[in-house]
Amino acid sequence: RFYDFGGRLNEQRNTGVKKLTSFASVEENASRPKILRAGPDQNIVLFEIWSGNAYRTTQLLAFDDDGKVTERFELGPSWRLNRQDDVYLYNGRLITLAGSAADQTIEINSITLR
């Protein structure tokens, strides 16, 4: 249910929702998702896994257009995702950029996709 701009209550039904993750408890959750189209019937989502209050790791899921997960990779804690940053696909490589004001550096993370 939701209220529209006129203040009227409207019924709503979401259909076709596919869950890509299934965490065992609320102590794990997906954060900062980045999604991109990798090709025909190929999609990728990158996301961080957090506990209730701390970062744990970063994962990559590949899935088809029906929402079936076809591959899952743990990229590890060195591959962090910034909220505003984009993910790029270039010549078969998934690329993210990260900047560090403290170190005055720019990091390029990349992985070759199959």
Secondary structure, DSSP 8 states (H G I E B T S, - for coil): -EE-TTS-EE-----S-------SSTT-EEEEEEEEEEETTEEEEEEEEE-SSSEEEEEEEEE-TT--EEEEEE--TT----TT--EEEETTEEEEEEEETTTTEEEEEEEE--
